[in-house]
Amino acid sequence: MGRNRQHAQVAVITGASAGVGRATARLLARRGIAIALLARGRKGLDAAAEEVRAAGSRALPIEVDMADHDQVAAAGRRVESELGPIDLWINNAFSSIFAPFRQTQPEEFRRAMEVTYLGYVHGTRVALDHMAPRDRGAIVQVGSALAYRGIPLQATYCASKHAIVGFTEALRCELMHERSNVKVTMVHLPALNTPQFDWLASRLPRHAQPVPPIYQPVVAARAIVAAADRPGRRAYWVGASTALTILGNRLVPGLLDRYLARTGYDSQQTDQPADPRRPGNLWQPADGPQGHDHGARGEFSGRSRAHSAQAWLSRHRLVTAAGLAAATAGTVAWRRH
């Protein structure tokens, strides 16, 4: 067991009502960890809380707009009062809009940044308010391959995720300077089959879709739980597509610019026309009075993968290194004979 391994008793998950947050809550609940579920939508929160309780753990669903620091701070105080000291805080909530930048209104761009980027800032601040005096705890920032490589039609999302990386890197240096035992790490995700493609605001002519290869939310959840266990690592990459995107942008960013300009529009849309009546969740939760519980998975399960070899290897680096060393030694011995 590594010296950086941590065991949480009380966790907070933002954006917990659906998608990756919902899948992560399910995995943590199986460990008996008490979970505070933060999101805007009541129906999704209540359903997520029932799943946590069915797994034998305590759940505290709290309606919170992550763009509002006062609401997040009040939620943190309530968690400490009703569940106990917060050991783990997972920032995952976001909202965005599928649209070319010039079709995105200034107030829409600002709102998306407030929910996604400032939501992470507020969540991190509140987590540190409780963790720093105790000098322990872990903060996991759920990122994306698009935190390093912007793509067309998602300027708001890419901007937010880029900003989160810069913020987190600065914070990590400050915590190291203070010799703090509070750890912060990031988990960068690939395209996932979550409900976001049904509820994000969109001005695309056709229905939005994740860019293949597509993974099920549980793949991301496994990586987030692994990061929570070992938050001493700077970052975790999930999926071969994430690794290739990040590395490719470091090596040939101009080539990727031209490739995405040519393919990025069609690859993010299905053949079906967009529903002009869909309201989007930028300003209001998708599971409001007229909505429903969306669960963890979206509509692309038939095209999604439930496992990622790259993610497994990333989580088990020592096993991978040992296997490579053994294979190398075997090859050398074979050649000598």
Contacts in CASP RR format, 6 or more apart in sequence:
PFRMAT RR
TARGET T0000
AUTHOR 0000-0000-0000
METHOD contacts of the structure
MODEL  1
MGRNRQHAQVAVITGASAGVGRATARLLARRGIAIALLARGRKGLDAAAE
EVRAAGSRALPIEVDMADHDQVAAAGRRVESELGPIDLWINNAFSSIFAP
FRQTQPEEFRRAMEVTYLGYVHGTRVALDHMAPRDRGAIVQVGSALAYRG
IPLQATYCASKHAIVGFTEALRCELMHERSNVKVTMVHLPALNTPQFDWL
ASRLPRHAQPVPPIYQPVVAARAIVAAADRPGRRAYWVGASTALTILGNR
LVPGLLDRYLARTGYDSQQTDQPADPRRPGNLWQPADGPQGHDHGARGEF
SGRSRAHSAQAWLSRHRLVTAAGLAAATAGTVAWRRH
2 230 0 8 1.000
4 183 0 8 1.000
4 230 0 8 1.000
4 231 0 8 1.000
4 232 0 8 1.000
4 233 0 8 1.000
5 229 0 8 1.000
5 230 0 8 1.000
6 87 0 8 1.000
6 88 0 8 1.000
6 137 0 8 1.000
6 138 0 8 1.000
6 183 0 8 1.000
6 228 0 8 1.000
6 229 0 8 1.000
6 230 0 8 1.000
6 231 0 8 1.000
7 87 0 8 1.000
7 229 0 8 1.000
8 28 0 8 1.000
8 33 0 8 1.000
8 87 0 8 1.000
8 88 0 8 1.000
8 137 0 8 1.000
8 138 0 8 1.000
8 228 0 8 1.000
9 33 0 8 1.000
9 34 0 8 1.000
9 84 0 8 1.000
9 85 0 8 1.000
9 87 0 8 1.000
10 33 0 8 1.000
10 34 0 8 1.000
10 35 0 8 1.000
10 36 0 8 1.000
10 79 0 8 1.000
10 83 0 8 1.000
10 84 0 8 1.000
10 85 0 8 1.000
10 86 0 8 1.000
10 87 0 8 1.000
10 88 0 8 1.000
11 28 0 8 1.000
11 33 0 8 1.000
11 34 0 8 1.000
11 35 0 8 1.000
11 36 0 8 1.000
11 86 0 8 1.000
11 87 0 8 1.000
11 88 0 8 1.000
11 89 0 8 1.000
11 90 0 8 1.000
11 228 0 8 1.000
12 35 0 8 1.000
12 36 0 8 1.000
12 38 0 8 1.000
12 75 0 8 1.000
12 76 0 8 1.000
12 79 0 8 1.000
12 86 0 8 1.000
12 88 0 8 1.000
12 89 0 8 1.000
12 90 0 8 1.000
12 127 0 8 1.000
13 21 0 8 1.000
13 24 0 8 1.000
13 25 0 8 1.000
13 28 0 8 1.000
13 35 0 8 1.000
13 36 0 8 1.000
13 37 0 8 1.000
13 38 0 8 1.000
13 90 0 8 1.000
13 92 0 8 1.000
14 38 0 8 1.000
14 39 0 8 1.000
14 64 0 8 1.000
14 66 0 8 1.000
14 90 0 8 1.000
14 91 0 8 1.000
14 92 0 8 1.000
14 93 0 8 1.000
14 119 0 8 1.000
14 123 0 8 1.000
15 21 0 8 1.000
15 37 0 8 1.000
15 38 0 8 1.000
15 39 0 8 1.000
15 66 0 8 1.000
15 92 0 8 1.000
15 93 0 8 1.000
15 94 0 8 1.000
16 22 0 8 1.000
16 24 0 8 1.000
16 25 0 8 1.000
16 35 0 8 1.000
16 37 0 8 1.000
16 38 0 8 1.000
16 39 0 8 1.000
16 45 0 8 1.000
16 48 0 8 1.000
16 61 0 8 1.000
16 92 0 8 1.000
17 37 0 8 1.000
17 39 0 8 1.000
17 40 0 8 1.000
17 41 0 8 1.000
17 43 0 8 1.000
17 44 0 8 1.000
17 45 0 8 1.000
17 47 0 8 1.000
17 48 0 8 1.000
17 285 0 8 1.000
17 287 0 8 1.000
17 293 0 8 1.000
17 294 0 8 1.000
17 295 0 8 1.000
18 39 0 8 1.000
18 44 0 8 1.000
18 48 0 8 1.000
18 194 0 8 1.000
18 195 0 8 1.000
18 286 0 8 1.000
18 287 0 8 1.000
18 293 0 8 1.000
18 294 0 8 1.000
18 295 0 8 1.000
18 296 0 8 1.000
19 192 0 8 1.000
19 194 0 8 1.000
19 195 0 8 1.000
19 196 0 8 1.000
19 217 0 8 1.000
19 294 0 8 1.000
19 295 0 8 1.000
19 296 0 8 1.000
19 297 0 8 1.000
19 298 0 8 1.000
20 92 0 8 1.000
20 142 0 8 1.000
20 189 0 8 1.000
20 192 0 8 1.000
20 194 0 8 1.000
20 217 0 8 1.000
20 220 0 8 1.000
20 221 0 8 1.000
20 224 0 8 1.000
20 296 0 8 1.000
21 90 0 8 1.000
21 92 0 8 1.000
21 217 0 8 1.000
21 221 0 8 1.000
21 296 0 8 1.000
22 44 0 8 1.000
22 48 0 8 1.000
22 51 0 8 1.000
22 217 0 8 1.000
22 295 0 8 1.000
22 296 0 8 1.000
23 216 0 8 1.000
23 217 0 8 1.000
23 218 0 8 1.000
23 220 0 8 1.000
23 221 0 8 1.000
23 296 0 8 1.000
24 90 0 8 1.000
24 92 0 8 1.000
24 220 0 8 1.000
24 221 0 8 1.000
24 224 0 8 1.000
24 225 0 8 1.000
25 35 0 8 1.000
25 37 0 8 1.000
25 48 0 8 1.000
25 51 0 8 1.000
25 52 0 8 1.000
26 51 0 8 1.000
26 52 0 8 1.000
26 55 0 8 1.000
26 221 0 8 1.000
26 296 0 8 1.000
27 218 0 8 1.000
27 221 0 8 1.000
27 222 0 8 1.000
27 225 0 8 1.000
28 35 0 8 1.000
28 57 0 8 1.000
28 225 0 8 1.000
28 228 0 8 1.000
29 35 0 8 1.000
29 51 0 8 1.000
29 52 0 8 1.000
29 55 0 8 1.000
29 56 0 8 1.000
29 57 0 8 1.000
29 59 0 8 1.000
30 55 0 8 1.000
30 57 0 8 1.000
31 57 0 8 1.000
32 55 0 8 1.000
32 56 0 8 1.000
32 57 0 8 1.000
33 57 0 8 1.000
33 88 0 8 1.000
34 57 0 8 1.000
34 58 0 8 1.000
34 59 0 8 1.000
34 60 0 8 1.000
34 83 0 8 1.000
34 84 0 8 1.000
35 52 0 8 1.000
35 57 0 8 1.000
35 58 0 8 1.000
35 59 0 8 1.000
35 60 0 8 1.000
36 59 0 8 1.000
36 60 0 8 1.000
36 61 0 8 1.000
36 62 0 8 1.000
36 75 0 8 1.000
36 76 0 8 1.000
36 78 0 8 1.000
36 79 0 8 1.000
36 83 0 8 1.000
36 86 0 8 1.000
37 45 0 8 1.000
37 48 0 8 1.000
37 49 0 8 1.000
37 52 0 8 1.000
37 59 0 8 1.000
37 60 0 8 1.000
37 61 0 8 1.000
37 62 0 8 1.000
38 62 0 8 1.000
38 64 0 8 1.000
38 66 0 8 1.000
38 72 0 8 1.000
38 75 0 8 1.000
38 93 0 8 1.000
39 45 0 8 1.000
39 48 0 8 1.000
39 61 0 8 1.000
39 63 0 8 1.000
39 64 0 8 1.000
39 93 0 8 1.000
39 285 0 8 1.000
40 63 0 8 1.000
40 64 0 8 1.000
40 65 0 8 1.000
40 281 0 8 1.000
40 284 0 8 1.000
40 285 0 8 1.000
41 63 0 8 1.000
41 285 0 8 1.000
41 286 0 8 1.000
41 287 0 8 1.000
41 288 0 8 1.000
42 61 0 8 1.000
42 63 0 8 1.000
42 285 0 8 1.000
42 287 0 8 1.000
42 288 0 8 1.000
43 287 0 8 1.000
43 288 0 8 1.000
43 291 0 8 1.000
43 292 0 8 1.000
43 293 0 8 1.000
44 287 0 8 1.000
44 293 0 8 1.000
44 294 0 8 1.000
44 295 0 8 1.000
45 61 0 8 1.000
45 62 0 8 1.000
45 63 0 8 1.000
46 61 0 8 1.000
46 293 0 8 1.000
47 293 0 8 1.000
47 295 0 8 1.000
48 59 0 8 1.000
48 61 0 8 1.000
48 295 0 8 1.000
49 59 0 8 1.000
49 60 0 8 1.000
49 61 0 8 1.000
50 59 0 8 1.000
52 58 0 8 1.000
52 59 0 8 1.000
53 59 0 8 1.000
58 83 0 8 1.000
60 78 0 8 1.000
60 79 0 8 1.000
60 82 0 8 1.000
60 83 0 8 1.000
62 75 0 8 1.000
62 78 0 8 1.000
62 79 0 8 1.000
64 71 0 8 1.000
64 72 0 8 1.000
64 75 0 8 1.000
65 71 0 8 1.000
65 115 0 8 1.000
66 72 0 8 1.000
66 93 0 8 1.000
66 115 0 8 1.000
66 118 0 8 1.000
66 119 0 8 1.000
66 120 0 8 1.000
66 122 0 8 1.000
66 123 0 8 1.000
67 111 0 8 1.000
67 114 0 8 1.000
67 115 0 8 1.000
67 118 0 8 1.000
67 119 0 8 1.000
67 122 0 8 1.000
68 122 0 8 1.000
69 118 0 8 1.000
69 122 0 8 1.000
69 125 0 8 1.000
69 126 0 8 1.000
72 119 0 8 1.000
72 122 0 8 1.000
72 123 0 8 1.000
72 125 0 8 1.000
72 126 0 8 1.000
73 122 0 8 1.000
73 126 0 8 1.000
73 129 0 8 1.000
75 126 0 8 1.000
76 86 0 8 1.000
76 126 0 8 1.000
76 130 0 8 1.000
79 86 0 8 1.000
80 86 0 8 1.000
80 130 0 8 1.000
85 130 0 8 1.000
85 134 0 8 1.000
86 127 0 8 1.000
86 130 0 8 1.000
86 131 0 8 1.000
86 137 0 8 1.000
87 136 0 8 1.000
87 137 0 8 1.000
87 138 0 8 1.000
88 137 0 8 1.000
88 138 0 8 1.000
88 139 0 8 1.000
88 140 0 8 1.000
88 228 0 8 1.000
89 123 0 8 1.000
89 124 0 8 1.000
89 126 0 8 1.000
89 127 0 8 1.000
89 131 0 8 1.000
89 138 0 8 1.000
89 139 0 8 1.000
89 140 0 8 1.000
90 139 0 8 1.000
90 140 0 8 1.000
90 142 0 8 1.000
90 224 0 8 1.000
90 228 0 8 1.000
91 119 0 8 1.000
91 120 0 8 1.000
91 123 0 8 1.000
91 124 0 8 1.000
91 139 0 8 1.000
91 140 0 8 1.000
91 141 0 8 1.000
91 142 0 8 1.000
92 142 0 8 1.000
92 224 0 8 1.000
93 115 0 8 1.000
93 116 0 8 1.000
93 119 0 8 1.000
94 115 0 8 1.000
94 116 0 8 1.000
94 157 0 8 1.000
94 160 0 8 1.000
95 111 0 8 1.000
95 112 0 8 1.000
95 115 0 8 1.000
95 116 0 8 1.000
95 200 0 8 1.000
95 201 0 8 1.000
95 281 0 8 1.000
95 282 0 8 1.000
96 112 0 8 1.000
96 116 0 8 1.000
96 154 0 8 1.000
96 156 0 8 1.000
96 157 0 8 1.000
96 160 0 8 1.000
96 196 0 8 1.000
96 200 0 8 1.000
96 201 0 8 1.000
96 282 0 8 1.000
97 104 0 8 1.000
97 108 0 8 1.000
97 112 0 8 1.000
97 156 0 8 1.000
97 200 0 8 1.000
97 201 0 8 1.000
97 202 0 8 1.000
97 203 0 8 1.000
97 282 0 8 1.000
98 153 0 8 1.000
98 154 0 8 1.000
98 200 0 8 1.000
98 201 0 8 1.000
98 202 0 8 1.000
98 203 0 8 1.000
98 204 0 8 1.000
98 208 0 8 1.000
98 268 0 8 1.000
99 153 0 8 1.000
99 201 0 8 1.000
99 202 0 8 1.000
99 203 0 8 1.000
99 204 0 8 1.000
100 152 0 8 1.000
100 153 0 8 1.000
100 155 0 8 1.000
100 203 0 8 1.000
101 155 0 8 1.000
103 203 0 8 1.000
104 155 0 8 1.000
104 156 0 8 1.000
104 203 0 8 1.000
108 156 0 8 1.000
108 201 0 8 1.000
108 282 0 8 1.000
109 155 0 8 1.000
109 156 0 8 1.000
109 159 0 8 1.000
111 282 0 8 1.000
111 283 0 8 1.000
112 156 0 8 1.000
112 157 0 8 1.000
112 160 0 8 1.000
112 282 0 8 1.000
113 156 0 8 1.000
113 159 0 8 1.000
113 160 0 8 1.000
113 163 0 8 1.000
115 282 0 8 1.000
116 156 0 8 1.000
116 157 0 8 1.000
116 160 0 8 1.000
116 161 0 8 1.000
116 164 0 8 1.000
117 159 0 8 1.000
117 160 0 8 1.000
117 163 0 8 1.000
117 164 0 8 1.000
117 167 0 8 1.000
120 141 0 8 1.000
120 164 0 8 1.000
120 167 0 8 1.000
121 167 0 8 1.000
124 139 0 8 1.000
124 141 0 8 1.000
124 167 0 8 1.000
124 168 0 8 1.000
124 171 0 8 1.000
124 184 0 8 1.000
127 139 0 8 1.000
128 139 0 8 1.000
128 182 0 8 1.000
131 137 0 8 1.000
131 139 0 8 1.000
131 182 0 8 1.000
132 180 0 8 1.000
132 182 0 8 1.000
135 180 0 8 1.000
135 181 0 8 1.000
135 182 0 8 1.000
136 181 0 8 1.000
136 182 0 8 1.000
137 181 0 8 1.000
137 182 0 8 1.000
137 183 0 8 1.000
137 231 0 8 1.000
138 182 0 8 1.000
138 183 0 8 1.000
138 184 0 8 1.000
138 185 0 8 1.000
138 228 0 8 1.000
138 231 0 8 1.000
139 182 0 8 1.000
139 183 0 8 1.000
139 184 0 8 1.000
139 185 0 8 1.000
139 231 0 8 1.000
140 184 0 8 1.000
140 185 0 8 1.000
140 186 0 8 1.000
140 187 0 8 1.000
140 224 0 8 1.000
140 227 0 8 1.000
140 228 0 8 1.000
140 231 0 8 1.000
141 164 0 8 1.000
141 168 0 8 1.000
141 184 0 8 1.000
141 185 0 8 1.000
141 186 0 8 1.000
141 187 0 8 1.000
142 186 0 8 1.000
142 187 0 8 1.000
142 189 0 8 1.000
142 220 0 8 1.000
142 224 0 8 1.000
143 161 0 8 1.000
143 164 0 8 1.000
143 165 0 8 1.000
143 186 0 8 1.000
143 187 0 8 1.000
143 188 0 8 1.000
143 189 0 8 1.000
144 157 0 8 1.000
144 161 0 8 1.000
144 188 0 8 1.000
144 189 0 8 1.000
144 242 0 8 1.000
145 188 0 8 1.000
145 189 0 8 1.000
145 190 0 8 1.000
145 237 0 8 1.000
145 241 0 8 1.000
145 242 0 8 1.000
145 245 0 8 1.000
145 246 0 8 1.000
146 154 0 8 1.000
146 157 0 8 1.000
146 158 0 8 1.000
146 161 0 8 1.000
146 245 0 8 1.000
147 158 0 8 1.000
147 161 0 8 1.000
147 162 0 8 1.000
147 164 0 8 1.000
147 165 0 8 1.000
147 186 0 8 1.000
147 188 0 8 1.000
148 162 0 8 1.000
148 165 0 8 1.000
148 188 0 8 1.000
148 245 0 8 1.000
148 246 0 8 1.000
148 249 0 8 1.000
149 158 0 8 1.000
149 245 0 8 1.000
149 246 0 8 1.000
149 248 0 8 1.000
149 249 0 8 1.000
149 253 0 8 1.000
149 256 0 8 1.000
150 158 0 8 1.000
150 162 0 8 1.000
150 260 0 8 1.000
151 158 0 8 1.000
151 211 0 8 1.000
151 260 0 8 1.000
151 264 0 8 1.000
151 268 0 8 1.000
152 260 0 8 1.000
152 261 0 8 1.000
152 264 0 8 1.000
152 265 0 8 1.000
152 268 0 8 1.000
153 204 0 8 1.000
153 264 0 8 1.000
153 265 0 8 1.000
153 268 0 8 1.000
154 268 0 8 1.000
164 186 0 8 1.000
165 186 0 8 1.000
168 184 0 8 1.000
168 186 0 8 1.000
171 184 0 8 1.000
172 184 0 8 1.000
172 234 0 8 1.000
175 182 0 8 1.000
175 183 0 8 1.000
175 184 0 8 1.000
183 231 0 8 1.000
183 232 0 8 1.000
184 231 0 8 1.000
185 227 0 8 1.000
185 231 0 8 1.000
185 232 0 8 1.000
185 233 0 8 1.000
185 234 0 8 1.000
185 235 0 8 1.000
185 236 0 8 1.000
186 227 0 8 1.000
186 234 0 8 1.000
186 235 0 8 1.000
186 236 0 8 1.000
187 220 0 8 1.000
187 223 0 8 1.000
187 224 0 8 1.000
187 227 0 8 1.000
187 235 0 8 1.000
187 236 0 8 1.000
187 238 0 8 1.000
188 235 0 8 1.000
188 236 0 8 1.000
188 237 0 8 1.000
188 238 0 8 1.000
188 242 0 8 1.000
188 246 0 8 1.000
189 220 0 8 1.000
189 223 0 8 1.000
189 238 0 8 1.000
189 242 0 8 1.000
190 213 0 8 1.000
190 214 0 8 1.000
190 215 0 8 1.000
190 238 0 8 1.000
190 239 0 8 1.000
190 241 0 8 1.000
190 242 0 8 1.000
190 308 0 8 1.000
191 210 0 8 1.000
191 211 0 8 1.000
191 212 0 8 1.000
191 213 0 8 1.000
191 214 0 8 1.000
191 215 0 8 1.000
191 241 0 8 1.000
192 210 0 8 1.000
192 214 0 8 1.000
192 215 0 8 1.000
192 216 0 8 1.000
192 217 0 8 1.000
192 219 0 8 1.000
192 220 0 8 1.000
192 304 0 8 1.000
193 210 0 8 1.000
193 214 0 8 1.000
193 215 0 8 1.000
193 216 0 8 1.000
193 217 0 8 1.000
193 297 0 8 1.000
193 298 0 8 1.000
193 299 0 8 1.000
193 300 0 8 1.000
193 301 0 8 1.000
193 303 0 8 1.000
193 304 0 8 1.000
194 217 0 8 1.000
194 296 0 8 1.000
194 297 0 8 1.000
194 298 0 8 1.000
195 286 0 8 1.000
195 294 0 8 1.000
195 295 0 8 1.000
195 297 0 8 1.000
195 298 0 8 1.000
197 207 0 8 1.000
197 208 0 8 1.000
197 209 0 8 1.000
197 210 0 8 1.000
197 298 0 8 1.000
197 299 0 8 1.000
197 300 0 8 1.000
198 278 0 8 1.000
198 286 0 8 1.000
198 294 0 8 1.000
198 298 0 8 1.000
198 299 0 8 1.000
199 278 0 8 1.000
199 280 0 8 1.000
199 281 0 8 1.000
199 286 0 8 1.000
199 294 0 8 1.000
200 208 0 8 1.000
200 280 0 8 1.000
200 281 0 8 1.000
200 282 0 8 1.000
201 279 0 8 1.000
201 280 0 8 1.000
201 281 0 8 1.000
201 282 0 8 1.000
202 208 0 8 1.000
202 274 0 8 1.000
202 278 0 8 1.000
202 280 0 8 1.000
204 268 0 8 1.000
204 269 0 8 1.000
204 274 0 8 1.000
205 269 0 8 1.000
205 273 0 8 1.000
205 274 0 8 1.000
206 269 0 8 1.000
206 270 0 8 1.000
206 271 0 8 1.000
206 272 0 8 1.000
206 273 0 8 1.000
206 274 0 8 1.000
207 269 0 8 1.000
207 270 0 8 1.000
207 272 0 8 1.000
207 273 0 8 1.000
207 274 0 8 1.000
207 275 0 8 1.000
208 268 0 8 1.000
208 269 0 8 1.000
208 270 0 8 1.000
208 274 0 8 1.000
209 268 0 8 1.000
209 269 0 8 1.000
209 270 0 8 1.000
209 300 0 8 1.000
210 268 0 8 1.000
210 300 0 8 1.000
211 264 0 8 1.000
211 267 0 8 1.000
211 268 0 8 1.000
212 267 0 8 1.000
212 303 0 8 1.000
213 240 0 8 1.000
213 241 0 8 1.000
213 305 0 8 1.000
214 300 0 8 1.000
214 303 0 8 1.000
214 304 0 8 1.000
214 305 0 8 1.000
215 238 0 8 1.000
215 239 0 8 1.000
215 304 0 8 1.000
215 305 0 8 1.000
215 306 0 8 1.000
215 308 0 8 1.000
216 297 0 8 1.000
216 301 0 8 1.000
216 304 0 8 1.000
216 305 0 8 1.000
216 306 0 8 1.000
217 296 0 8 1.000
217 297 0 8 1.000
218 296 0 8 1.000
218 306 0 8 1.000
219 238 0 8 1.000
219 239 0 8 1.000
219 305 0 8 1.000
219 306 0 8 1.000
219 307 0 8 1.000
219 308 0 8 1.000
219 311 0 8 1.000
220 238 0 8 1.000
222 311 0 8 1.000
222 315 0 8 1.000
223 236 0 8 1.000
223 238 0 8 1.000
223 311 0 8 1.000
223 314 0 8 1.000
223 315 0 8 1.000
226 236 0 8 1.000
226 315 0 8 1.000
227 233 0 8 1.000
227 236 0 8 1.000
236 311 0 8 1.000
236 314 0 8 1.000
236 315 0 8 1.000
237 243 0 8 1.000
237 246 0 8 1.000
237 310 0 8 1.000
237 311 0 8 1.000
237 314 0 8 1.000
238 308 0 8 1.000
238 310 0 8 1.000
238 311 0 8 1.000
238 314 0 8 1.000
239 308 0 8 1.000
239 310 0 8 1.000
239 311 0 8 1.000
240 308 0 8 1.000
240 309 0 8 1.000
240 310 0 8 1.000
242 310 0 8 1.000
243 310 0 8 1.000
248 256 0 8 1.000
249 256 0 8 1.000
279 286 0 8 1.000
280 286 0 8 1.000
286 294 0 8 1.000
287 293 0 8 1.000
287 294 0 8 1.000
297 304 0 8 1.000
313 320 0 8 1.000
END
